[in-house]
Amino acid sequence: MKERVTSAMILFLVVATSAYFGFPRIKTFSGNDETLWSYNRVPNFWKGVKEHNWKKTDINDKPGVTLAIISGAGLPFIPNPKESKNLAYQPKTIQQLNTINNIYYFLRLPIFIFFLFSLPLFYFLIKKLLGINIAIFSVIFIGLSPIILGITLIINPDSLLVIFLPLSVLSFLLFQKEEKRKYLYLSGLFLGLSLLTKYVANILYVYFIALVFLEYILDAKKQAVPLFRYLKNTLFNYGLLVLVSLAVYFVLFPATWIRPEMVLNGTVLSQAFKSTWPIFAALLGLILLDTILLKNKMLEKITYFINRHKNLLIKATSIIFLAFIAFVFFNTYWGMKFYDFESVLAHPKWSKTPLTEANIFSGNILADIYSLIFGLTPMVFLFFLFALLKNSKVKEFSRENSVVFYFTLFILFYYIASTINHVGATVRYQIVLYPLASIMAAIGISQFIKLEMVKKYLLGVKLYWLIFLIFVISVISLNRIRPFYFSYASFFLPKQYMLNMLDMGDGGWEISQYLNNLPGAKDLSVWTDKKQVCEKFIGHCTSSLNPREIGKIKFDYFVTSRSGKSKTLGYAQSSVLPFGIGLRPINLNNLYSLDSKTAFKISIGYRPQNFIKISSVEIISIQ
């Protein structure tokens, strides 16, 4: 009873702390691409539902349906967002600005509340799977992660995928452990919700098939059952999982009611599955043929071979991942002489470059790992590392070791799949991996405090004091980056580098507020490379790069940022027409120089390279 009360108090403290840091940020933020969801997709979805025009609920190819459903809970509290859509680049009254702020506040609020309510569910599933201590550490690491907190404050499908996909994985692992169908259905539910959020969730169809075989190989109890009978049951359960996920997809996506083929086009035949679907279909077909015709004789030989070498397989997986991490650190601290990770991540959706070139393939996977490890807080990273080290040496594998192995495989598989699809896993594109890495870190700290050499130092120290220390350290990391949570980068990353090359707009709101407080702000003209600055500025503003449009305007201030630099300079170099910003000649190098004088500047995360600044026309004009 005492343990239950203590864990409930800790869980409440984590949720309350996350709320304390998150709620103030909901209204004081300007995010990239949020306009697409706020003014168009979310209201269009609910308009389609209201009018029974089911075709209108097909709002995006992601498809982002869960985002529209949950975020749409805020629509009754605001005027029609479309009425404010055209105000973005126009002068505004204070009342109009407040209306825009309220639109974003009430559409973000349901998403963040949903995240807070998901934390107890994370705790429950992890507790059933791995025990109470690991569950407590996991919830602290997930609930107080700057990166995870940051994404849940933004109107974007990834803000929900970071919840649904890990919960589907945890539910499936719990089903494998306890063999209770309720967890299978729960996994199918979250898989369906993941698919309704973003098509990348299709990766779980392949991953869960792999888990079916790995569980048989690693679990001695399961090996007591003949492989033919085991696969017969598990493939039936897998079929149920798929059916539940497709049913959820169909029921919650009204557009599929008139076009049922959209269910397949959005799941197993989706864009994300296009390059890997033939391989998956062939493997699944071979498994079914071997099961039906040969009673799994072929698979028995394969599983027998893997079972004999399972220790080597698990250790090798951890060692390979550790080697990748070591190389990423070496390359980063050596000045990125081998691979320029920043350059790779600045253009995550590259052209169809042949992946047969080893340096391209490996370079992108290493850049993905760079995004992950430097996006974890130092404490979480160290215990994440410890869990991998423990798995590379252990002889007898427990449930904890198996989960570390499963998650490591998923991370590597995710990176390989992203690379095959010519997508670099930036912080946002791999956001689903941060909760899994946090759980691995929780396993790591649980294993660490069980070491004999550690036990003697903790002798007489109550566990809750250690938990409290972990909580305080997590809060310090969160407070240090406040309020730019999604731009977090570990202090292990050298100051001259950035992690989130494609930021989600951090600093834009603060810049707008500074401009709004200037004398005669309504009459000022501003050019910016961050379009969301214009939306929250009451004066004249543009982010256009068209020389015909901006060459005739007398600007007072210029807002520039690190993330907008390459686009602006690239456009200037490729422009057929003479490029200039405003009536007076502008020195573009001064506009983006770190050393030039500024009227106002924000260095996000205490990193000089990650800037957004305001320059007056006098400062950067060519004299």
C-alpha positions as CSV (number, residue, x, y, z in Angstrom):
1,M,0.0,0.0,0.0
2,K,2.8,2.4,1.0
3,E,4.6,1.6,-2.3
4,R,1.5,2.3,-4.3
5,V,0.9,5.7,-2.6
6,T,4.6,6.6,-3.1
7,S,4.5,5.8,-6.8
8,A,1.3,7.6,-7.2
9,M,2.8,10.7,-5.6
10,I,5.9,10.5,-7.9
11,L,3.7,10.1,-10.9
12,F,1.6,13.1,-9.9
13,L,4.7,15.2,-9.3
14,V,6.1,14.3,-12.8
15,V,2.7,15.2,-14.5
16,A,2.4,18.4,-12.4
17,T,6.0,19.5,-13.2
18,S,5.6,18.8,-16.9
19,A,2.4,20.9,-16.8
20,Y,4.2,23.6,-15.0
21,F,6.8,23.9,-17.7
22,G,4.4,23.3,-20.6
23,F,1.3,25.3,-20.0
24,P,2.9,28.8,-20.1
25,R,4.5,27.9,-23.4
26,I,1.3,26.9,-25.2
27,K,0.3,30.6,-25.8
28,T,3.8,32.0,-26.2
29,F,5.1,30.2,-29.2
30,S,5.1,30.5,-33.0
31,G,5.6,27.1,-34.7
32,N,6.5,26.2,-38.2
33,D,3.7,24.6,-40.4
34,E,1.1,25.1,-37.6
35,T,-0.8,27.4,-39.9
36,L,-1.6,24.5,-42.2
37,W,-3.3,22.6,-39.4
38,S,-4.8,25.5,-37.5
39,Y,-6.4,27.4,-40.4
40,N,-7.1,24.6,-42.8
41,R,-6.8,20.9,-41.9
42,V,-8.3,20.8,-38.4
43,P,-11.3,23.0,-39.2
44,N,-11.8,21.3,-42.6
45,F,-11.9,17.8,-40.9
46,W,-14.6,18.8,-38.5
47,K,-16.5,20.8,-41.1
48,G,-16.6,17.6,-43.2
49,V,-17.9,15.6,-40.2
50,K,-20.5,18.2,-39.4
51,E,-21.7,18.3,-43.1
52,H,-21.4,14.5,-43.5
53,N,-19.1,15.3,-46.4
54,W,-16.7,12.4,-45.6
55,K,-14.4,13.2,-48.5
56,K,-13.4,16.5,-46.7
57,T,-12.0,14.5,-43.8
58,D,-9.1,13.4,-46.1
59,I,-7.0,16.4,-45.0
60,N,-3.4,15.3,-45.5
61,D,-1.3,12.4,-46.9
62,K,0.2,11.8,-43.4
63,P,-2.9,11.5,-42.8
64,G,-3.0,13.4,-39.4
65,V,-6.5,12.3,-38.5
66,T,-5.8,11.9,-34.8
67,L,-4.3,15.4,-34.7
68,A,-7.5,16.8,-36.3
69,I,-9.7,14.9,-33.8
70,I,-7.8,15.8,-30.6
71,S,-6.8,19.3,-31.5
72,G,-10.3,19.9,-32.8
73,A,-11.6,19.7,-29.3
74,G,-10.5,23.3,-29.0
75,L,-12.6,24.6,-31.9
76,P,-15.8,25.4,-29.9
77,F,-13.8,27.9,-27.8
78,I,-12.5,30.0,-30.7
79,P,-14.0,31.8,-33.7
80,N,-13.7,30.3,-37.2
81,P,-9.9,30.1,-37.7
82,K,-10.3,30.7,-41.4
83,E,-11.4,34.3,-40.7
84,S,-7.9,35.0,-39.4
85,K,-6.0,33.1,-42.1
86,N,-5.3,36.1,-44.3
87,L,-4.0,38.3,-41.5
88,A,-0.6,36.7,-41.3
89,Y,1.2,39.2,-43.4
90,Q,-1.1,42.2,-42.7
91,P,-1.0,44.9,-40.0
92,K,-3.2,43.8,-37.1
93,T,-5.1,45.3,-34.2
94,I,-4.3,44.1,-30.7
95,Q,-7.7,42.4,-30.8
96,Q,-6.9,40.5,-34.0
97,L,-3.5,39.5,-32.5
98,N,-5.2,38.2,-29.4
99,T,-7.7,36.2,-31.6
100,I,-4.7,34.6,-33.4
101,N,-3.0,33.7,-30.1
102,N,-6.3,32.2,-28.8
103,I,-6.7,30.1,-31.9
104,Y,-3.3,28.5,-31.3
105,Y,-3.8,28.2,-27.6
106,F,-7.0,26.3,-27.8
107,L,-5.8,24.0,-30.6
108,R,-2.6,23.2,-28.8
109,L,-4.1,22.7,-25.4
110,P,-5.9,19.4,-26.1
111,I,-2.7,17.9,-27.5
112,F,-0.7,18.8,-24.4
113,I,-3.4,17.6,-22.0
114,F,-3.6,14.3,-23.9
115,F,0.2,13.9,-23.4
116,L,-0.1,14.5,-19.7
117,F,-2.9,11.9,-19.4
118,S,-0.7,9.4,-21.4
119,L,2.0,9.4,-18.7
120,P,0.0,7.3,-16.3
121,L,-0.6,4.8,-19.1
122,F,3.1,4.7,-19.9
123,Y,3.7,4.0,-16.2
124,F,1.1,1.2,-16.0
125,L,2.3,-0.7,-19.1
126,I,6.0,-0.3,-18.1
127,K,5.3,-1.4,-14.6
128,K,3.5,-4.6,-15.8
129,L,6.3,-5.3,-18.3
130,L,9.4,-4.4,-16.3
131,G,8.5,-3.6,-12.7
132,I,7.7,-0.5,-10.6
133,N,11.2,1.0,-10.3
134,I,11.9,1.0,-14.0
135,A,8.4,2.4,-14.6
136,I,9.0,5.3,-12.2
137,F,12.4,6.1,-13.8
138,S,10.9,5.8,-17.3
139,V,8.0,8.2,-16.5
140,I,10.5,10.7,-15.1
141,F,12.7,10.5,-18.2
142,I,9.8,10.7,-20.6
143,G,7.7,13.3,-18.8
144,L,10.6,15.6,-18.2
145,S,12.4,15.2,-21.5
146,P,12.9,18.6,-23.1
147,I,12.6,17.2,-26.7
148,I,9.4,15.2,-25.9
149,L,7.9,18.1,-24.0
150,G,8.7,20.4,-26.8
151,I,7.0,18.4,-29.5
152,T,3.8,17.9,-27.5
153,L,3.3,21.7,-27.4
154,I,3.1,21.9,-31.2
155,I,0.2,21.3,-33.6
156,N,1.9,18.6,-35.6
157,P,1.3,14.8,-36.1
158,D,4.6,14.0,-34.4
159,S,3.2,15.4,-31.1
160,L,0.8,12.4,-31.0
161,L,2.9,9.8,-32.8
162,V,5.5,10.1,-29.9
163,I,2.6,8.8,-27.7
164,F,0.8,6.2,-29.8
165,L,3.7,4.3,-31.4
166,P,5.7,3.6,-28.2
167,L,2.5,2.6,-26.4
168,S,1.7,0.1,-29.2
169,V,5.2,-1.4,-28.8
170,L,4.9,-1.7,-25.0
171,S,1.4,-3.2,-25.3
172,F,2.7,-5.8,-27.8
173,L,5.7,-6.7,-25.6
174,L,3.3,-7.0,-22.6
175,F,1.1,-9.4,-24.6
176,Q,4.1,-11.5,-25.4
177,K,5.0,-11.6,-21.7
178,E,1.6,-12.4,-20.3
179,E,-0.3,-13.8,-23.3
180,K,-3.4,-11.9,-22.5
181,R,-5.4,-10.8,-25.5
182,K,-6.4,-7.5,-24.0
183,Y,-2.9,-6.3,-24.5
184,L,-2.9,-7.5,-28.1
185,Y,-6.1,-5.5,-28.7
186,L,-4.6,-2.5,-26.9
187,S,-1.5,-2.7,-29.2
188,G,-3.7,-2.9,-32.2
189,L,-5.7,0.1,-31.0
190,F,-2.5,2.2,-30.6
191,L,-1.1,0.9,-33.9
192,G,-4.3,2.0,-35.6
193,L,-4.0,5.4,-34.0
194,S,-0.4,5.6,-35.0
195,L,-1.3,4.9,-38.6
196,L,-4.0,7.6,-38.5
197,T,-1.3,10.0,-37.2
198,K,1.5,9.3,-39.6
199,Y,2.2,6.7,-42.2
200,V,5.7,5.9,-40.8
201,A,4.0,3.8,-38.2
202,N,3.7,1.1,-40.9
203,I,7.2,0.0,-39.7
204,L,5.5,-1.7,-36.8
205,Y,3.9,-4.3,-39.1
206,V,7.4,-5.6,-40.0
207,Y,8.8,-5.1,-36.5
208,F,6.1,-7.1,-34.7
209,I,6.7,-10.0,-37.1
210,A,10.4,-9.9,-36.1
211,L,9.4,-9.8,-32.4
212,V,7.3,-13.0,-32.8
213,F,10.4,-15.0,-33.8
214,L,12.8,-13.2,-31.4
215,E,10.5,-14.0,-28.5
216,Y,10.5,-17.7,-29.3
217,I,14.3,-17.7,-29.6
218,L,14.9,-15.8,-26.3
219,D,12.1,-17.2,-24.1
220,A,12.9,-20.8,-23.0
221,K,9.3,-21.3,-21.9
222,K,8.0,-20.6,-25.4
223,Q,10.5,-23.1,-26.8
224,A,8.7,-25.8,-24.9
225,V,5.9,-25.5,-27.5
226,P,6.7,-26.9,-30.9
227,L,7.5,-24.1,-33.4
228,F,4.6,-25.2,-35.7
229,R,2.0,-24.8,-32.9
230,Y,3.7,-21.6,-31.7
231,L,3.7,-19.9,-35.1
232,K,0.1,-21.1,-35.8
233,N,-1.1,-19.3,-32.7
234,T,1.1,-16.2,-33.0
235,L,0.4,-15.7,-36.7
236,F,-3.3,-15.9,-35.8
237,N,-2.7,-13.3,-33.1
238,Y,-0.7,-11.2,-35.5
239,G,-3.6,-11.3,-37.9
240,L,-5.9,-10.1,-35.1
241,L,-3.5,-7.2,-34.4
242,V,-3.6,-6.2,-38.0
243,L,-7.4,-6.4,-38.2
244,V,-7.8,-4.3,-35.1
245,S,-5.4,-1.7,-36.4
246,L,-7.2,-1.6,-39.8
247,A,-10.6,-1.4,-38.1
248,V,-9.5,1.6,-36.0
249,Y,-8.1,3.2,-39.1
250,F,-11.4,2.7,-40.9
251,V,-13.8,3.7,-38.1
252,L,-12.0,6.9,-37.2
253,F,-11.3,8.1,-40.8
254,P,-14.6,8.9,-42.4
255,A,-13.1,9.4,-45.9
256,T,-12.5,5.6,-45.9
257,W,-16.2,5.0,-45.6
258,I,-16.7,6.1,-49.2
259,R,-13.3,4.9,-50.5
260,P,-12.4,1.7,-48.5
261,E,-9.3,1.3,-50.6
262,M,-7.8,4.2,-48.7
263,V,-7.4,1.8,-45.7
264,L,-4.8,-0.2,-47.7
265,N,-3.3,2.9,-49.4
266,G,-2.7,4.5,-46.0
267,T,-1.3,1.4,-44.3
268,V,0.4,-1.6,-46.0
269,L,0.4,0.1,-49.4
270,S,1.5,3.5,-48.2
271,Q,4.3,5.7,-49.4
272,A,6.5,4.7,-46.4
273,F,6.0,1.0,-47.1
274,K,6.5,1.3,-50.8
275,S,10.2,0.4,-50.9
276,T,10.1,-2.3,-48.3
277,W,6.6,-3.8,-49.0
278,P,7.9,-6.4,-51.6
279,I,10.5,-7.7,-49.2
280,F,8.0,-7.9,-46.3
281,A,5.3,-9.6,-48.5
282,A,7.9,-12.1,-49.8
283,L,9.1,-13.0,-46.2
284,L,5.5,-13.3,-44.9
285,G,4.6,-15.4,-47.9
286,L,7.5,-17.8,-47.2
287,I,6.6,-18.1,-43.6
288,L,3.0,-18.9,-44.4
289,L,4.1,-21.5,-47.1
290,D,6.6,-23.1,-44.7
291,T,3.9,-23.2,-42.0
292,I,1.2,-24.7,-44.2
293,L,3.2,-27.0,-46.5
294,L,6.3,-27.9,-44.5
295,K,5.1,-27.7,-40.9
296,N,7.9,-25.1,-40.3
297,K,10.8,-27.5,-41.1
298,M,12.7,-24.7,-42.8
299,L,12.0,-22.2,-40.0
300,E,13.0,-24.8,-37.4
301,K,16.4,-25.0,-38.8
302,I,16.8,-21.3,-39.0
303,T,15.5,-20.7,-35.4
304,Y,17.7,-23.6,-34.2
305,F,20.8,-21.9,-35.7
306,I,19.9,-18.5,-34.3
307,N,19.1,-20.0,-30.9
308,R,22.5,-21.6,-30.7
309,H,24.1,-18.2,-31.4
310,K,21.6,-15.9,-29.7
311,N,24.1,-14.7,-27.1
312,L,26.4,-13.6,-29.9
313,L,23.6,-12.0,-31.8
314,I,22.4,-9.9,-28.8
315,K,25.9,-8.9,-27.7
316,A,26.9,-8.1,-31.3
317,T,23.8,-5.8,-31.7
318,S,24.8,-3.8,-28.6
319,I,28.5,-3.7,-29.6
320,I,27.7,-2.5,-33.1
321,F,25.4,0.3,-31.7
322,L,28.0,1.2,-29.1
323,A,30.7,1.4,-31.9
324,F,28.4,3.7,-33.9
325,I,27.9,5.9,-30.9
326,A,31.7,6.0,-30.2
327,F,32.4,7.0,-33.9
328,V,29.7,9.7,-33.7
329,F,31.4,11.2,-30.7
330,F,34.8,10.9,-32.3
331,N,33.7,12.5,-35.5
332,T,31.9,15.3,-33.7
333,Y,34.8,16.2,-31.4
334,W,37.2,15.9,-34.3
335,G,35.5,18.7,-36.2
336,M,33.2,16.4,-38.3
337,K,36.1,15.7,-40.7
338,F,34.6,12.4,-41.8
339,Y,30.9,13.2,-42.0
340,D,29.3,16.6,-41.7
341,F,26.2,15.6,-39.7
342,E,24.8,19.1,-39.7
343,S,24.8,19.2,-43.5
344,V,23.1,15.8,-43.7
345,L,20.3,16.8,-41.3
346,A,19.8,20.2,-42.8
347,H,18.5,18.5,-45.9
348,P,16.7,15.4,-44.5
349,K,14.7,14.6,-47.7
350,W,17.4,14.3,-50.2
351,S,17.2,13.3,-53.9
352,K,17.2,9.7,-55.0
353,T,20.9,9.2,-54.6
354,P,22.0,5.6,-55.1
355,L,22.4,4.0,-51.6
356,T,24.9,1.5,-52.9
357,E,27.6,4.0,-52.0
358,A,28.6,2.9,-48.5
359,N,29.6,6.4,-47.4
360,I,26.1,7.7,-48.2
361,F,24.3,4.9,-46.4
362,S,26.6,4.9,-43.3
363,G,26.8,8.7,-43.2
364,N,23.0,9.1,-42.9
365,I,22.7,6.4,-40.3
366,L,25.4,8.0,-38.2
367,A,23.8,11.4,-38.6
368,D,20.6,9.8,-37.3
369,I,22.4,8.5,-34.2
370,Y,23.9,12.0,-33.7
371,S,20.3,13.4,-33.5
372,L,19.3,10.8,-30.9
373,I,22.2,10.7,-28.5
374,F,22.7,14.5,-28.3
375,G,19.0,14.9,-27.9
376,L,19.0,12.9,-24.6
377,T,19.8,14.7,-21.4
378,P,23.3,13.8,-20.2
379,M,22.0,11.6,-17.3
380,V,19.6,9.7,-19.6
381,F,22.3,9.2,-22.2
382,L,24.8,7.8,-19.7
383,F,22.2,5.3,-18.4
384,F,21.1,4.5,-22.0
385,L,24.8,3.8,-22.6
386,F,25.1,1.6,-19.5
387,A,22.1,-0.5,-20.6
388,L,23.8,-1.2,-23.9
389,L,27.1,-2.0,-22.2
390,K,25.3,-4.4,-19.8
391,N,23.7,-6.2,-22.8
392,S,27.1,-6.5,-24.5
393,K,28.5,-8.5,-21.6
394,V,25.7,-10.3,-19.8
395,K,25.5,-14.1,-20.1
396,E,21.9,-14.8,-19.0
397,F,19.3,-12.6,-20.4
398,S,16.4,-11.3,-18.3
399,R,13.2,-9.5,-19.5
400,E,15.1,-6.2,-19.1
401,N,17.9,-7.4,-21.3
402,S,15.5,-8.6,-23.9
403,V,13.7,-5.2,-24.0
404,V,17.0,-3.4,-24.4
405,F,17.8,-5.8,-27.3
406,Y,14.4,-5.3,-28.9
407,F,14.5,-1.5,-28.7
408,T,18.1,-1.4,-30.0
409,L,17.0,-3.4,-33.0
410,F,14.0,-1.2,-33.6
411,I,16.2,2.0,-33.5
412,L,18.6,0.5,-36.0
413,F,15.8,-0.8,-38.2
414,Y,14.1,2.6,-38.1
415,Y,17.4,4.3,-39.3
416,I,17.9,1.7,-42.1
417,A,14.3,2.1,-43.2
418,S,14.5,5.9,-43.2
419,T,17.7,5.8,-45.2
420,I,16.2,3.4,-47.8
421,N,13.3,5.8,-48.1
422,H,15.8,8.7,-48.6
423,V,14.8,10.5,-45.4
424,G,17.2,11.6,-42.7
425,A,16.0,11.0,-39.2
426,T,16.1,14.6,-37.8
427,V,15.0,15.1,-34.2
428,R,11.4,15.4,-35.3
429,Y,11.5,12.6,-37.8
430,Q,12.7,10.2,-35.1
431,I,10.7,11.6,-32.2
432,V,9.2,8.2,-31.5
433,L,12.6,6.8,-30.5
434,Y,13.1,9.2,-27.6
435,P,10.5,7.4,-25.3
436,L,12.1,4.1,-26.1
437,A,15.6,5.4,-25.4
438,S,14.2,6.8,-22.1
439,I,12.9,3.4,-21.1
440,M,16.3,1.9,-22.0
441,A,17.9,4.5,-19.7
442,A,15.5,3.5,-17.0
443,I,16.5,-0.1,-17.3
444,G,20.2,1.1,-17.2
445,I,19.8,2.9,-14.0
446,S,17.9,0.0,-12.4
447,Q,20.8,-2.3,-13.4
448,F,23.4,0.2,-12.2
449,I,22.0,0.5,-8.7
450,K,22.1,-3.3,-8.4
451,L,25.8,-3.5,-8.9
452,E,27.6,-4.7,-5.8
453,M,30.1,-1.8,-6.0
454,V,27.2,0.7,-6.1
455,K,25.1,-1.0,-3.5
456,K,27.7,-0.4,-0.7
457,Y,27.5,3.3,-1.4
458,L,23.7,3.3,-1.4
459,L,23.5,1.2,1.8
460,G,20.9,2.7,4.0
461,V,19.8,5.1,1.4
462,K,16.1,4.9,0.6
463,L,15.2,4.3,-3.0
464,Y,12.9,7.3,-3.1
465,W,15.8,9.6,-2.2
466,L,17.6,8.4,-5.3
467,I,14.4,8.9,-7.3
468,F,14.1,12.4,-5.9
469,L,17.7,13.1,-7.0
470,I,17.0,11.8,-10.5
471,F,13.8,14.0,-10.6
472,V,15.7,17.1,-9.5
473,I,18.5,16.6,-12.1
474,S,15.8,16.1,-14.8
475,V,14.1,19.4,-13.8
476,I,17.4,21.2,-13.9
477,S,18.0,20.0,-17.5
478,L,14.5,21.1,-18.5
479,N,14.7,24.5,-16.8
480,R,18.1,25.2,-18.5
481,I,16.6,25.2,-22.0
482,R,13.3,26.8,-21.0
483,P,11.3,27.8,-22.9
484,F,13.0,26.5,-26.1
485,Y,12.4,22.8,-25.2
486,F,12.4,21.4,-28.8
487,S,15.7,23.1,-29.5
488,Y,17.4,21.2,-26.7
489,A,20.9,19.8,-27.2
490,S,23.0,18.0,-24.6
491,F,26.0,19.8,-23.2
492,F,28.0,16.8,-24.5
493,L,27.5,18.4,-27.9
494,P,30.2,21.0,-28.5
495,K,28.9,24.6,-28.5
496,Q,29.8,25.3,-32.1
497,Y,27.3,22.6,-33.3
498,M,23.5,22.5,-33.6
499,L,21.3,19.5,-33.1
500,N,17.9,20.5,-34.5
501,M,18.9,21.9,-37.9
502,L,15.2,22.2,-38.9
503,D,13.8,23.9,-35.8
504,M,10.1,24.3,-35.3
505,G,10.1,28.1,-34.8
506,D,11.7,28.6,-31.4
507,G,12.4,32.3,-30.8
508,G,9.9,33.6,-33.3
509,W,7.3,34.6,-30.8
510,E,9.9,36.4,-28.6
511,I,11.1,38.3,-31.7
512,S,7.5,39.4,-32.5
513,Q,6.9,40.6,-29.0
514,Y,10.1,42.7,-29.1
515,L,8.9,44.3,-32.4
516,N,5.4,44.9,-31.1
517,N,6.8,46.9,-28.2
518,L,8.8,49.2,-30.3
519,P,7.5,52.8,-30.7
520,G,5.2,53.0,-33.7
521,A,5.3,49.3,-34.3
522,K,2.2,49.3,-36.4
523,D,3.9,51.5,-39.0
524,L,7.1,49.5,-39.1
525,S,8.1,47.3,-42.1
526,V,9.9,44.1,-41.4
527,W,11.5,41.4,-43.6
528,T,12.0,38.0,-42.0
529,D,13.2,34.5,-43.0
530,K,10.8,33.0,-40.4
531,K,7.3,33.5,-41.7
532,Q,5.7,32.8,-38.3
533,V,7.2,36.1,-37.0
534,C,4.9,38.0,-39.4
535,E,1.8,36.3,-38.0
536,K,2.4,37.6,-34.4
537,F,3.6,41.1,-35.5
538,I,1.2,44.0,-35.7
539,G,3.0,45.9,-38.4
540,H,3.9,45.4,-42.0
541,C,5.8,42.2,-42.6
542,T,6.9,39.8,-45.3
543,S,9.1,36.7,-45.7
544,S,9.0,36.8,-49.5
545,L,12.2,36.2,-51.5
546,N,10.8,37.5,-54.7
547,P,13.0,40.4,-55.8
548,R,10.1,42.1,-57.6
549,E,8.1,42.2,-54.3
550,I,10.7,43.0,-51.7
551,G,12.9,45.2,-53.9
552,K,10.5,48.1,-53.7
553,I,9.8,48.2,-49.9
554,K,11.6,50.4,-47.5
555,F,12.2,48.0,-44.5
556,D,13.0,49.2,-41.0
557,Y,14.2,45.9,-39.6
558,F,15.3,42.5,-40.7
559,V,14.8,39.3,-38.8
560,T,17.2,36.5,-39.6
561,S,18.0,33.1,-38.2
562,R,20.4,30.2,-38.5
563,S,17.7,27.9,-39.9
564,G,16.7,30.5,-42.6
565,K,20.3,31.3,-43.7
566,S,20.8,28.6,-46.3
567,K,17.5,29.2,-47.9
568,T,18.0,33.0,-48.2
569,L,21.6,32.8,-49.4
570,G,20.8,29.9,-51.8
571,Y,18.0,31.8,-53.3
572,A,20.1,35.0,-53.7
573,Q,22.8,33.0,-55.5
574,S,20.4,31.2,-57.9
575,S,18.2,34.2,-58.6
576,V,18.1,35.3,-62.2
577,L,17.0,38.8,-61.2
578,P,19.4,41.0,-59.2
579,F,18.6,40.1,-55.6
580,G,18.1,42.6,-52.9
581,I,16.0,43.1,-49.8
582,G,14.5,46.6,-49.7
583,L,15.3,49.9,-51.3
584,R,18.7,50.2,-49.8
585,P,21.6,47.8,-50.8
586,I,21.9,45.1,-48.2
587,N,25.0,43.2,-47.2
588,L,23.7,39.7,-46.9
589,N,26.8,38.5,-45.1
590,N,26.3,41.1,-42.5
591,L,22.7,40.1,-42.3
592,Y,23.7,36.6,-41.1
593,S,27.0,37.3,-39.5
594,L,27.4,36.3,-35.9
595,D,29.6,39.4,-35.3
596,S,27.4,42.1,-36.8
597,K,25.6,44.5,-34.5
598,T,22.0,43.7,-33.7
599,A,19.0,45.5,-32.2
600,F,18.0,42.2,-30.4
601,K,19.3,38.7,-30.5
602,I,18.4,35.3,-29.0
603,S,21.0,32.5,-28.8
604,I,18.8,29.5,-28.3
605,G,20.1,26.9,-25.9
606,Y,23.2,29.1,-25.2
607,R,24.5,28.1,-28.7
608,P,25.8,31.1,-30.7
609,Q,25.2,29.3,-34.0
610,N,21.5,28.8,-33.1
611,F,20.4,32.4,-33.3
612,I,17.5,34.5,-34.3
613,K,18.1,38.2,-34.4
614,I,16.7,41.7,-35.4
615,S,18.9,44.0,-37.4
616,S,18.1,47.6,-38.2
617,V,18.4,48.8,-41.7
618,E,21.2,51.2,-40.7
619,I,23.4,48.4,-39.4
620,I,23.4,46.1,-42.4
621,S,23.1,48.6,-45.2
622,I,26.0,49.0,-47.6
623,Q,27.4,52.4,-47.0
